[in-house]
Amino acid sequence: MEAVRLFNRALRVLADGPDDVEWITLRARVLLGLAMSEAETGSAAAGLRHLDDALRLTGRLPPGPPQRVLRALVGAQRALVLGRIGRLTEALALFDEILPVLENEADDNALSLTRNLMNRANINVELQRPAAALADLRRCLELATEHGLTRLEGKVRHLLGEQGQLLGDIPGALRHYEQAARIYEDAAPGWLARLRVDQARALLVAGLAEDAARHLDEVLPELYSSRNVQDIAEAEVARAAAAILDNDHGRARELAELARRRFLRRGNERWAAVAALTRLRADATEVLGGTRRPPARLVTGLTGHADRLAELGLRDEAAVARLLAVRLLLRRGDVGAAEELLARVPRPRHTTPIDHVMLLRLCRAELAVATGRPRAALAQARTGFAELSRVRDRMGGLDLVCGTAVHGQELGRLAVGLVLGTTRGHAGARRLFAWQERTRAQVYRYEPLPAIDDPVLARLITEMRQVQRLAQQNRLDGRPVAALEQRYARLQREAGRLGWYTSPWGRPRPVSSPEEVAAELGERVLVSLIGQDGELSAVVVRDGRFRLVRLGGLDEVVEITKQLHADLNALAPDHLPPPLVSAVTASAEKRARLLDERVVRPLADAIGDRELVIVPTGPLYALPWPALPSLRGRPLSIAPSATAWVTAMRRELIDPVVLVGGPDVPGAIGEVRQLRAVYPSATLVDGPAATSSAVLEALDGSGLAHLVAHGAHEPANALFSRLELVDGPLFAHETARLRRPPDRVVLAACELAMSHIRPGEEALGFAGALLASGSRTIVGAIARVGDRAAAEAMTDLHQRLASGISPALALAHATAADPLRRPFLCLGAG
């Protein structure tokens, strides 16, 4: 609003000036500025009226280049305003008319030409004309670098990000966005907020709703203070979309309605229609996630709004509205109407977002189920997962690779549920197992590629280390740490953004076939758990045969697991009063027996007394399996998928041993030098030498790494789970890109085996990052461990490992003595 006031004041000053070329030109340019300010913060109609005044002024100039250029600038500003309120076709036609004029005068108007080429590129992006947009952006970048137009170079790179997002190149889009952000920070900090909104939209396409929400929650207060109505409302729509993915439907409705009203006040009907669709999506998603019959008015609202979206040229959005209506009609049992409406949905284009593509596959599959065609439903699921895999294969960091799984969750549940419901005998169980592998833990089927060094990322990681170490020291000294914690959180967000695109994550491997898994198992037995519609089941693979065992209610098992986990944490300290130890032990034993009765005993005939490989379902990753009576002392491995286990088993083992001792670890477990008696030729990194760089160097190419250091699991961003060393934390993010990660890792003194379960049952954390990057086996605790218990368990474990016993068998012996106070698991291939 301050800009509007100043421009109006300038017009008053110019009201009585001489009627010459300089005065007319200056007054016209003030009107251009006023028009854009009014259009952005108030009324687009008022802005267009100011542009009419400016155009009339140009008629008072003598014919010639100055008049042509000024009229072209007025036309370009009009095109920009029209584009901002959704009148894209008119805007594009105007740009096509005036840009040749500016191109002919490029030497004197490089700034105006670059800016308006960029504005036309933005219109082409919104109209989904990627080739035309790219041609404009390349010319813009050429002009910006040639003429030193730094701010515009940032804008061009920003638009290249939108172009990448349109084409489905999310890592490329995020790379361009970050390049633009670096320019904006110095040259145009006021433009950063808008960039973060677009960055958040790219994260939503990648399925990273939590990250997108954090971005938007940070930037919205800044946008509100700027009063830029268009950007505020677009951010609210994106935040509503993140809320839908997070099942916060009330907030999604509230934000979408706020945005819709803002757009209508601006006269932007296209964006208002998008906001209205977002509200309808929240309603439909909430209904589809429940059990009540969808109301007819919601179906009517979606179908009517789809027609409106189509009229406005929003093809993909109209398709989404119709597809949601199709799902609601099927839920209502109106199969004929659903089939008729689905026929009106056009085939996806190469620019159609992957979440829209997967929604179409889901609707086709659900219709096939409703019309008694299960094979057709599974064919849709199979094709959908192939399409999703092609998108995933292009992703950068681990977060992006696993985030995309959110778009296939419902299709995966449908396929697995369909097969589960018809599973009979060996052949049916084999088929079910194949579908499980197709839908779960995809991040672990990639062979990581060498990392591309990024000095900016390295600087941020180093600064994070320093800040974390300083904060820790301040806590010990009783000094405030709030400012340091805020700085650390900001650095973590920046480093996380860079990790999304610095280099492609990996080369995809094929999903292992049931026969490959059975052959690799040998004498072992694999138990692959399934959580479906509140019921827990397991496919058991033994001696080349597949068997389905139904175990009962899932919710009760999950709840008892949480209670047992709490008991183990309470039991961990070394010097608890005996009455408390007795009470907590009794509680833990009771819950372990309950879990044993519900999960393990129904499998007794199928698993016998063999070594086990267990593939959990998401909520049961934290289950302390060795504490269950039937599994006490039995060798077992916990794997994110059978494919991941097969890949790990085939990794060739090497010999070098590394012993790492971090700072401030109690003497009972902190003295790693005593393991020299077990491993005389081991590399020792402890004391002042145990810095993050020294430990990373020692880990690279090692066969067995024993790590004794405090650590912290970071559920909000699992790749920043950390191991505390002399110079600060060593992050999971860093270990994930070792040239050759250690084959076997023992995490002796912390809970870094804990995982944050992402969509698609992807378990990520410090241990998960090591497994995904190629480590074969991780031994770690999934609950708190007392110092004495950890020391005793580690002594037992390493004596057996050094004798050549496998990690799974060695750990089984080490935990059997006191499984409740030694909650260690063997992750990966034991």
C-alpha positions in Angstrom: 0.0 0.0 0.0 3.0 2.3 0.6 3.9 2.0 -3.1 0.4 3.0 -4.2 0.6 6.1 -2.0 4.0 7.1 -3.3 3.0 6.6 -7.0 -0.2 8.7 -6.4 1.9 11.4 -4.8 4.3 11.4 -7.8 1.3 11.8 -10.2 0.2 14.9 -8.2 3.7 16.3 -8.5 3.7 15.7 -12.3 0.2 17.1 -12.8 1.3 20.6 -13.7 4.5 19.9 -15.6 5.3 20.9 -19.2 3.6 18.9 -21.9 6.8 17.6 -23.5 8.3 14.2 -24.3 10.2 13.8 -21.0 7.1 14.8 -18.9 4.7 12.5 -20.8 7.1 9.6 -20.6 7.7 10.0 -16.9 4.0 10.3 -16.1 3.3 7.2 -18.2 6.0 5.2 -16.3 4.6 6.3 -13.0 1.2 5.1 -14.1 2.8 1.7 -15.1 4.1 1.4 -11.5 0.9 2.4 -10.0 -1.1 0.0 -12.1 1.0 -3.0 -11.0 0.9 -2.0 -7.4 -2.9 -1.6 -7.4 -3.3 -4.9 -9.3 -1.1 -6.8 -6.7 -2.4 -5.3 -3.5 -5.9 -4.2 -4.4 -8.0 -4.3 -7.5 -6.8 -5.6 -10.9 -9.6 -3.6 -12.5 -8.1 -0.4 -11.0 -4.7 -1.4 -12.3 -6.0 -1.9 -15.8 -7.7 1.6 -15.7 -4.3 3.1 -14.9 -2.8 1.3 -17.9 -5.6 2.8 -20.1 -4.6 6.2 -18.9 -0.9 5.5 -19.7 -1.8 4.3 -23.2 -3.7 7.5 -23.8 -0.7 9.5 -22.7 1.5 7.7 -25.3 -0.8 9.1 -28.0 0.6 12.5 -27.2 4.1 11.5 -28.2 5.4 12.1 -31.7 5.6 8.9 -33.8 9.0 7.2 -33.6 11.0 4.6 -31.5 10.3 6.3 -28.1 6.5 6.1 -28.6 6.7 2.5 -29.9 8.8 1.3 -27.0 6.6 3.1 -24.4 3.4 1.7 -26.0 5.0 -1.7 -26.0 5.8 -1.4 -22.3 2.2 -0.4 -21.5 1.0 -3.5 -23.4 3.5 -5.7 -21.6 2.3 -4.5 -18.2 -1.3 -5.1 -19.3 -0.3 -8.6 -20.3 1.3 -9.2 -16.9 -1.8 -8.0 -15.0 -4.0 -10.2 -17.2 -1.8 -13.2 -16.6 -1.9 -12.6 -12.8 -5.7 -12.7 -12.8 -5.9 -15.8 -14.9 -6.7 -14.4 -18.4 -3.8 -16.3 -19.8 -4.8 -16.5 -23.5 -5.3 -12.7 -23.7 -2.0 -12.1 -21.9 -0.1 -14.4 -24.3 -1.6 -12.7 -27.4 -0.5 -9.3 -26.0 3.1 -10.5 -25.3 3.3 -12.0 -28.8 2.4 -8.6 -30.2 4.7 -6.4 -28.2 7.8 -8.5 -27.7 9.0 -8.1 -31.3 9.0 -4.3 -30.8 11.2 -4.6 -27.8 13.4 -7.2 -29.5 14.1 -4.6 -32.3 15.2 -2.1 -29.7 17.1 -4.7 -27.6 20.3 -2.7 -27.3 18.5 0.2 -25.5 15.9 -1.9 -23.7 17.7 -5.1 -22.6 16.1 -4.9 -19.1 12.6 -4.5 -20.4 13.0 -7.2 -23.1 14.4 -9.7 -20.6 11.7 -9.0 -18.0 8.9 -9.4 -20.5 10.3 -12.5 -22.2 10.4 -13.9 -18.7 6.8 -12.9 -18.1 5.7 -14.6 -21.3 7.6 -17.7 -20.3 5.7 -17.7 -17.1 2.4 -17.5 -19.1 3.6 -20.4 -21.3 4.4 -22.5 -18.2 0.9 -21.9 -16.8 -0.6 -22.8 -20.2 1.5 -26.0 -20.2 3.5 -25.0 -23.3 6.9 -26.2 -22.1 8.8 -25.9 -25.4 7.8 -22.2 -25.8 8.5 -21.5 -22.2 12.0 -23.0 -22.4 12.8 -21.0 -25.6 11.9 -17.8 -23.8 13.8 -18.7 -20.7 17.0 -19.5 -22.6 16.9 -16.2 -24.3 16.2 -14.5 -21.0 19.2 -16.2 -19.3 21.4 -15.1 -22.3 20.3 -11.5 -22.0 20.6 -11.5 -18.2 24.1 -12.8 -18.1 25.2 -10.6 -21.0 24.0 -7.4 -19.5 24.7 -8.2 -15.8 21.0 -8.3 -14.8 21.6 -10.3 -11.6 18.1 -10.0 -10.2 16.5 -11.1 -13.4 18.9 -14.0 -13.7 17.5 -15.1 -10.3 14.0 -14.7 -11.7 14.8 -16.7 -14.8 16.3 -19.6 -12.8 13.1 -19.4 -10.6 11.0 -19.9 -13.8 13.3 -22.7 -15.0 12.4 -24.4 -11.7 8.7 -24.1 -12.6 9.5 -25.5 -16.0 11.2 -28.5 -14.5 8.3 -29.1 -12.2 5.8 -28.9 -15.1 7.9 -31.6 -16.9 8.1 -33.8 -13.8 11.8 -33.2 -13.2 11.5 -32.5 -9.5 15.3 -32.6 -8.6 16.0 -30.3 -11.6 13.2 -28.0 -10.4 14.6 -27.9 -6.9 18.1 -27.3 -8.2 16.9 -24.2 -10.2 14.9 -23.0 -7.2 17.9 -23.1 -4.9 20.1 -21.4 -7.5 17.5 -18.6 -7.7 17.4 -18.5 -3.9 21.1 -17.9 -3.6 20.8 -14.9 -6.0 17.7 -13.6 -4.2 19.4 -13.7 -0.8 21.8 -11.0 -1.9 20.1 -9.2 -4.8 16.3 -9.5 -4.1 15.5 -10.8 -0.6 11.9 -9.7 -1.1 11.4 -12.3 -3.8 12.5 -15.3 -1.6 9.0 -15.8 -0.1 7.4 -16.3 -3.5 10.1 -18.8 -4.4 9.5 -20.8 -1.3 5.9 -21.2 -2.2 6.9 -22.7 -5.6 9.4 -24.9 -3.9 6.8 -26.2 -1.6 4.6 -27.1 -4.5 7.4 -29.2 -6.0 7.7 -31.0 -2.6 4.0 -31.8 -2.7 4.4 -33.4 -6.1 7.3 -35.5 -4.6 5.0 -36.5 -1.7 6.9 -34.6 1.0 3.9 -33.0 2.7 5.7 -32.4 6.0 8.6 -30.5 4.4 6.2 -28.5 2.2 4.1 -27.6 5.2 7.2 -26.4 7.1 8.3 -24.2 4.2 4.8 -22.6 3.9 4.4 -22.1 7.6 7.7 -20.2 7.6 6.9 -18.0 4.6 3.2 -17.2 5.2 3.7 -14.6 8.0 6.1 -12.8 5.7 3.6 -12.9 2.8 0.8 -11.6 5.1 3.0 -8.6 6.0 3.7 -7.9 2.4 0.0 -7.8 1.5 0.7 -9.4 -1.9 -2.7 -10.9 -2.3 -1.9 -13.2 -5.2 1.1 -14.8 -3.5 -0.7 -15.1 -0.2 -3.6 -16.9 -1.7 -1.4 -19.2 -3.8 0.5 -20.1 -0.6 -2.7 -20.8 1.2 -3.8 -23.2 -1.5 -0.5 -25.0 -1.4 -0.7 -25.2 2.4 -4.2 -26.6 2.2 -2.9 -29.3 -0.2 -0.2 -30.2 2.4 -2.9 -30.4 5.1 -4.9 -32.8 2.9 -1.9 -35.1 2.6 -1.6 -34.9 6.4 -5.3 -35.7 6.9 -5.9 -32.3 8.5 -9.1 -31.7 6.5 -10.5 -28.9 8.7 -7.5 -26.7 8.2 -7.4 -27.5 4.5 -11.0 -26.3 4.1 -10.3 -23.1 6.0 -7.2 -22.2 4.0 -8.8 -23.1 0.7 -11.8 -20.9 1.4 -9.7 -18.0 2.5 -7.7 -18.3 -0.7 -10.8 -18.5 -2.9 -12.2 -15.3 -1.5 -8.9 -13.5 -2.0 -8.7 -14.6 -5.6 -12.3 -13.5 -6.2 -11.6 -10.1 -4.8 -8.8 -9.8 -7.4 -11.0 -11.0 -10.2 -8.8 -14.1 -10.7 -11.4 -16.7 -11.6 -9.0 -19.5 -12.6 -7.2 -19.5 -9.3 -10.4 -19.1 -7.4 -11.6 -22.3 -9.1 -8.4 -24.1 -8.1 -8.9 -23.0 -4.5 -12.5 -24.2 -4.6 -11.3 -27.6 -6.0 -8.9 -27.8 -3.1 -11.7 -27.4 -0.6 -13.8 -30.0 -2.4 -10.7 -32.3 -2.4 -10.5 -31.9 1.4 -14.2 -32.9 1.7 -13.9 -35.9 -0.6 -10.7 -37.2 0.9 -12.2 -37.0 4.4 -15.3 -38.9 3.3 -13.3 -41.5 1.4 -11.1 -42.1 4.5 -14.2 -42.8 6.6 -17.0 -45.3 6.6 -20.1 -43.2 6.0 -21.9 -43.1 2.7 -20.8 -40.1 0.6 -23.5 -37.4 0.3 -25.0 -36.8 -3.1 -24.4 -33.1 -2.9 -20.6 -33.6 -2.7 -20.8 -35.6 -5.9 -22.9 -33.0 -7.6 -20.5 -30.2 -6.4 -17.5 -32.0 -7.8 -19.1 -32.8 -11.2 -20.4 -29.2 -11.6 -17.1 -27.7 -10.6 -15.3 -30.0 -13.1 -17.4 -28.4 -15.9 -16.4 -24.9 -14.6 -12.7 -25.9 -14.5 -12.9 -27.2 -18.0 -14.5 -24.0 -19.2 -11.5 -22.1 -17.7 -9.0 -24.3 -19.5 -7.9 -26.1 -16.4 -7.8 -29.6 -18.0 -5.9 -31.5 -15.3 -7.8 -29.9 -12.5 -11.1 -30.8 -14.2 -9.9 -34.4 -14.5 -9.1 -34.5 -10.7 -12.6 -33.2 -9.8 -14.2 -35.9 -12.0 -12.0 -38.6 -10.6 -12.9 -37.7 -7.0 -16.5 -37.8 -8.0 -16.0 -41.2 -9.6 -14.6 -42.6 -6.3 -17.5 -41.2 -4.4 -20.1 -42.6 -6.9 -18.4 -46.1 -6.5 -18.6 -45.8 -2.7 -22.3 -45.0 -3.1 -22.8 -48.0 -5.3 -23.7 -46.0 -8.4 -21.4 -48.0 -10.7 -23.1 -46.9 -14.0 -22.8 -43.2 -13.3 -19.2 -43.7 -12.2 -18.3 -45.5 -15.4 -20.0 -42.8 -17.5 -18.1 -40.1 -15.7 -14.8 -41.8 -15.9 -15.2 -42.1 -19.7 -15.2 -38.2 -19.7 -11.7 -38.0 -18.2 -9.0 -37.5 -20.9 -5.8 -39.5 -21.1 -3.0 -37.9 -19.2 -0.5 -35.7 -21.0 3.3 -35.8 -20.5 2.9 -32.8 -18.2 0.1 -34.3 -16.1 1.4 -34.5 -12.5 2.1 -38.1 -11.2 -0.4 -37.7 -8.4 -3.1 -37.1 -11.0 -1.9 -40.1 -13.0 -2.1 -42.4 -10.0 -5.5 -41.1 -9.1 -6.7 -42.1 -12.6 -5.2 -45.6 -12.2 -6.9 -45.9 -8.8 -10.3 -45.0 -10.2 -9.9 -47.5 -13.1 -8.9 -50.2 -10.7 -11.8 -49.4 -8.3 -14.2 -49.5 -11.2 -12.8 -52.8 -12.3 -13.3 -54.2 -8.8 -16.9 -52.9 -8.7 -17.7 -54.5 -12.1 -16.2 -57.9 -11.1 -13.0 -57.6 -13.1 -10.2 -58.2 -10.6 -7.6 -59.0 -13.2 -8.2 -55.6 -14.9 -7.9 -53.9 -11.5 -4.5 -55.5 -10.9 -3.4 -54.6 -14.4 -4.2 -51.0 -13.6 -2.2 -51.3 -10.4 0.7 -52.9 -12.1 0.9 -50.2 -14.8 0.5 -47.4 -12.2 3.4 -48.7 -10.2 5.5 -48.9 -13.3 4.7 -45.2 -14.0 5.4 -44.3 -10.4 8.8 -46.1 -10.6 9.8 -44.1 -13.6 9.2 -40.9 -11.7 11.0 -42.2 -8.6 14.0 -43.2 -10.7 14.6 -39.6 -11.5 14.7 -38.4 -7.9 17.7 -37.1 -6.0 18.0 -37.6 -2.3 16.6 -40.4 -0.2 13.7 -38.2 1.0 12.5 -37.6 -2.6 12.9 -41.3 -3.5 10.7 -42.5 -0.7 8.3 -39.5 -0.7 6.8 -40.4 -4.0 5.4 -43.6 -2.4 2.5 -41.5 -1.0 1.0 -41.3 -4.4 0.8 -45.1 -4.7 -0.4 -45.9 -1.2 -4.1 -46.4 -2.0 -3.5 -48.3 -5.2 -1.1 -50.5 -3.3 -3.6 -51.2 -0.6 -6.2 -52.0 -3.2 -4.0 -54.5 -5.0 -2.7 -56.2 -1.9 -6.2 -56.3 -0.4 -7.6 -57.8 -3.6 -5.0 -60.5 -3.8 -5.2 -61.2 0.0 -8.9 -61.7 -0.2 -8.5 -64.4 -2.8 -5.3 -66.1 -1.6 -5.6 -69.9 -1.3 -2.7 -72.3 -1.0 0.9 -72.0 -2.2 0.2 -70.3 -5.5 -2.0 -67.6 -4.0 0.5 -66.9 -1.2 3.3 -66.6 -3.8 1.3 -64.1 -5.8 0.5 -62.1 -2.6 4.1 -62.0 -1.7 5.0 -60.7 -5.2 2.5 -57.9 -4.8 3.9 -57.0 -1.3 7.4 -56.6 -2.8 6.1 -54.5 -5.6 4.5 -52.0 -3.2 6.8 -51.7 -0.2 10.2 -50.3 0.7 11.2 -49.1 -2.8 14.0 -46.8 -1.5 16.1 -49.9 -0.7 16.2 -51.3 -4.2 18.5 -48.6 -5.5 22.2 -48.9 -6.0 23.5 -45.5 -4.8 25.5 -43.5 -7.3 28.7 -41.6 -6.3 27.8 -38.3 -4.7 28.6 -35.1 -6.5 30.5 -32.8 -4.1 28.6 -29.6 -3.3 30.7 -27.0 -1.4 27.6 -25.2 -0.3 26.2 -28.3 1.3 29.5 -29.1 2.9 29.6 -25.6 4.4 26.1 -26.0 5.8 26.9 -29.4 7.3 30.0 -28.0 9.0 28.1 -25.0 10.4 25.4 -27.3 11.7 28.1 -29.3 13.5 29.5 -26.2 15.1 26.2 -24.9 16.2 25.1 -28.2 17.6 28.3 -28.5 19.6 28.0 -25.0 20.9 24.4 -25.5 21.9 25.4 -28.7 23.8 28.1 -26.8 25.6 25.7 -24.0 26.5 23.3 -26.5 28.0 26.0 -28.0 30.2 27.0 -24.5 31.3 23.4 -23.5 32.0 23.4 -20.8 29.3 20.5 -20.1 26.9 20.3 -22.1 23.7 17.1 -20.9 22.0 18.8 -18.8 19.5 21.3 -21.5 18.6 18.5 -24.1 18.2 16.7 -21.7 15.8 19.8 -21.3 13.8 20.4 -25.0 13.8 16.9 -25.6 12.5 17.3 -23.1 9.7 20.6 -24.6 8.7 19.1 -28.1 8.7 16.3 -26.9 6.4 18.8 -25.4 4.0 21.0 -28.5 4.0 17.9 -30.7 3.5 16.9 -28.7 0.5 20.4 -29.1 -1.1 20.3 -32.8 -0.4 17.2 -33.2 -2.6 19.1 -32.5 -5.9 22.9 -32.3 -5.5 23.1 -35.7 -7.3 20.8 -38.5 -8.4 20.3 -41.0 -5.6 20.8 -44.3 -7.3 20.4 -46.8 -10.1 17.2 -48.9 -9.8 17.5 -52.6 -9.3 14.6 -54.9 -10.2 12.3 -56.2 -7.5 13.4 -59.7 -6.5 11.1 -62.5 -7.7 9.6 -64.9 -5.1 11.8 -67.6 -6.5 15.0 -65.5 -6.1 14.0 -64.8 -2.4 13.3 -68.5 -1.7 16.6 -69.6 -3.3 18.6 -67.0 -1.2 16.9 -68.1 2.0 18.3 -71.6 2.0 17.5 -73.1 5.4 16.1 -69.7 6.7 12.4 -68.8 6.9 11.1 -65.4 5.9 8.0 -63.9 7.5 6.5 -60.9 5.6 3.8 -59.1 7.6 0.8 -57.5 6.1 -1.4 -54.9 7.8 -4.7 -54.6 5.8 -8.0 -53.2 6.9 -7.2 -53.5 10.6 -6.1 -57.2 10.3 -2.5 -58.6 10.5 -1.4 -61.4 8.3 1.9 -63.0 7.3 3.3 -64.7 4.2 5.8 -67.3 5.3 8.4 -68.5 2.8 10.1 -71.8 3.7 11.9 -74.3 1.5 10.6 -72.7 -1.7 6.9 -72.8 -0.5 4.7 -69.9 0.3 2.0 -69.9 3.0 -0.5 -67.3 4.2 -1.2 -67.2 7.9 -3.9 -64.8 9.3 -2.9 -63.5 12.7 -5.9 -61.4 13.9 -6.4 -57.7 14.8 -3.6 -55.3 14.0 -4.6 -52.4 16.2 -4.2 -54.4 19.4 -0.8 -55.7 18.4 0.4 -52.1 17.6 -0.9 -50.8 21.0 0.8 -53.6 23.0 4.0 -53.0 21.0 3.9 -49.3 22.1 3.3 -50.3 25.7 6.2 -52.8 25.6 8.5 -50.2 24.1 7.6 -47.8 27.0 8.4 -50.6 29.5 11.8 -51.2 28.0 12.7 -47.5 28.1 11.6 -47.4 31.8 13.7 -50.5 32.5 16.9 -49.2 30.9 18.7 -47.2 33.6 21.4 -49.2 35.5 20.5 -48.3 39.1 16.8 -48.5 39.4 15.3 -49.5 42.8 14.6 -53.2 42.9 10.9 -52.9 43.5 10.6 -50.7 40.4 12.7 -53.2 38.4 10.4 -56.0 39.5 7.2 -54.1 38.6 8.4 -52.9 35.2 9.8 -56.3 34.4 6.5 -58.0 35.2 4.7 -55.6 33.0 7.2 -56.0 30.1 7.1 -59.8 30.4 3.3 -59.8 30.3 3.2 -57.7 27.2 5.9 -59.7 25.5 3.8 -62.9 26.2 0.7 -61.2 24.7 2.6 -60.3 21.5 4.1 -63.8 21.4 0.6 -65.3 21.5 -0.8 -63.0 18.8 2.1 -62.8 16.4 4.5 -65.7 16.8 2.6 -68.7 18.1 0.2 -68.8 15.1 3.3 -69.1 13.0 4.9 -71.9 15.0 4.2 -74.7 12.6 5.3 -72.6 9.6 8.6 -71.3 11.0 9.7 -74.3 13.1 13.0 -73.5 14.9 14.8 -72.0 11.9 16.6 -68.7 11.6 14.1 -66.0 10.7 14.1 -63.0 8.3 11.2 -60.7 9.3 9.8 -58.0 7.0 7.6 -55.9 9.3 4.6 -53.7 8.5 5.1 -50.0 9.3 3.8 -49.8 12.9 5.7 -52.9 13.9 9.2 -51.8 13.0 9.7 -50.9 16.7 8.7 -54.4 17.9 11.5 -55.9 20.1 11.3 -59.3 18.5 14.0 -61.0 20.6 12.0 -60.2 23.8 9.2 -62.4 22.7 9.4 -65.8 24.5 9.2 -68.0 21.4 12.0 -66.0 19.7 14.4 -65.7 22.7 17.9 -66.8 21.5 16.7 -67.4 18.0 18.8 -65.7 15.2 16.7 -63.3 13.2 17.1 -60.3 10.9 14.7 -57.4 10.4 14.6 -56.2 6.7 12.6 -53.4 5.1 11.7 -55.7 2.2 12.7 -59.1 0.9 14.3 -57.4 -2.1 16.5 -55.3 0.3 17.5 -58.5 2.2 18.4 -60.3 -1.0 20.5 -57.4 -2.2 22.3 -57.2 1.2 23.0 -60.9 1.2 24.7 -60.7 -2.1 27.1 -58.0 -1.0 30.7 -59.3 -0.8 32.2 -59.0 2.7 35.6 -57.4 3.4 37.8 -57.5 6.5 38.9 -54.1 7.9 37.6 -53.4 11.4 37.0 -49.8 12.7 36.5 -49.0 16.4 35.1 -45.5 17.1 34.7 -44.0 20.5 32.8 -40.7 20.8 33.0 -38.2 23.6 31.3 -38.3 27.0 30.3 -41.9 26.9 30.3 -43.7 30.3 33.4 -45.9 30.9 31.3 -49.1 30.9 30.9 -49.0 27.2 33.0 -46.0 26.2 36.3 -47.8 26.3 36.6 -49.1 22.7 40.3 -49.9 23.2 39.5 -53.1 25.0 38.1 -54.5 21.8 41.7 -54.4 20.4 42.1 -57.7 22.2 39.3 -59.1 20.0 40.4 -57.3 16.8 44.2 -56.7 17.1 44.5 -55.1 13.6 41.5 -52.8 13.9 41.7 -49.1 13.2 41.0 -47.1 16.3 39.4 -43.6 16.2 38.7 -42.3 19.7 39.5 -39.4 22.0 40.3 -36.1 20.4 40.8 -37.9 17.1 37.2 -38.9 16.8 36.1 -36.0 14.6 33.3 -36.4 12.0 35.8 -36.2 9.0 38.1 -38.8 10.6 35.2 -41.2 11.4 33.8 -40.8 7.9 37.2 -41.6 6.3 37.6 -44.6 8.6 34.1 -45.9 7.8 34.6 -45.7 4.1 35.6 -49.2 2.9 35.5 -50.9 6.3 34.1 -54.4 6.9 33.0 -54.0 10.5 32.4 -50.7 12.3 31.8 -50.5 16.0 30.5 -47.1 17.0 30.3 -46.0 20.6 28.8 -42.5 20.8 25.8 -40.7 21.9 23.2 -40.2 19.2 19.8 -38.9 18.5 17.0 -40.0 16.2 15.4 -37.1 14.4 11.8 -38.1 13.5 11.0 -34.8 11.8 13.9 -35.3 9.4 15.3 -38.8 9.7 18.4 -38.1 7.5 19.6 -35.7 10.2 19.6 -38.3 12.9 23.1 -38.0 14.3 26.0 -39.5 16.1 27.7 -37.1 18.5 31.5 -36.8 17.9 34.3 -34.5 19.1 33.6 -31.7 16.7 29.8 -32.1 16.7 27.3 -34.5 15.0 27.9 -36.9 12.2 24.6 -37.0 10.3 22.9 -40.0 8.6 22.8 -37.7 5.5 26.6 -37.9 5.3 26.9 -41.7 5.8 24.4 -42.2 3.0 26.9 -41.2 0.4 30.1 -43.0 1.4 32.0 -44.4 -1.5 31.7 -47.9 0.1 29.8 -47.9 3.4 30.8 -50.4 6.1 29.5 -53.9 5.5 28.4 -54.4 9.1 27.8 -51.6 11.7 27.3 -52.0 15.4 25.7 -48.9 17.1 26.5 -49.7 20.7 25.3 -46.8 22.8 22.2 -45.1 21.3 18.8 -45.6 19.7 19.9 -45.0 16.2 18.2 -48.2 15.0 14.9 -46.3 15.4 13.2 -45.3 12.2 10.7 -42.7 11.0 8.1 -44.6 9.0 7.4 -42.8 5.7 4.6 -43.4 3.2 4.9 -46.8 1.6 6.3 -48.2 4.9 9.7 -46.7 4.1 11.8 -46.8 7.4 14.4 -44.1 7.4 16.8 -43.0 10.1 20.5 -43.4 10.8 20.4 -47.2 10.4 18.1 -46.9 7.4 20.3 -44.5 5.6 23.3 -46.9 6.0 21.2 -49.8 4.7 19.9 -47.8 1.8 23.4 -46.8 0.9 24.7 -50.4 0.8 25.6 -51.6 4.3 24.7 -55.2 4.8 23.9 -55.4 8.5 23.2 -52.9 11.2 23.1 -53.9 14.9 21.4 -51.3 17.0 18.9 -50.7 19.8 15.3 -49.8 19.2 14.8 -48.6 22.8 16.9 -47.1 25.6 19.8 -49.3 26.9 21.6 -49.0 30.2 25.4 -48.6 30.1 26.1 -51.9 31.9 23.6 -53.9 29.8 25.0 -52.4 26.6 28.6 -53.1 27.6 27.8 -56.7 28.5 25.9 -57.3 25.3 28.7 -55.8 23.2 31.3 -57.9 24.8 29.3 -61.1 24.1 28.5 -60.0 20.5 32.0 -59.2 19.4 33.5 -62.3 20.9 31.2 -64.3 18.7 31.6 -62.1 15.6 35.3 -62.4 15.8 35.0 -66.2 15.8 33.2 -66.1 12.5 29.6 -66.4 13.7 27.0 -64.5 11.7 25.7 -61.2 13.1 22.2 -62.6 13.6 23.4 -65.7 15.5 25.9 -63.7 17.5 23.3 -61.2 18.5 20.8 -63.9 19.4 23.3 -65.3 21.9 24.2 -61.8 23.2 20.6 -60.7 23.8 19.2 -64.0 25.2 20.8 -63.5 28.6 18.6 -60.4 29.3 16.4 -59.6 26.3 14.3 -56.9 28.1 17.4 -54.9 28.9 19.3 -55.6 25.7 16.8 -54.5 23.0 19.2 -54.8 20.1 18.0 -55.8 16.6 19.9 -57.1 13.6 18.7 -55.0 10.7 19.3 -55.9 7.1 20.9 -59.3 6.4 22.2 -61.1 9.4 
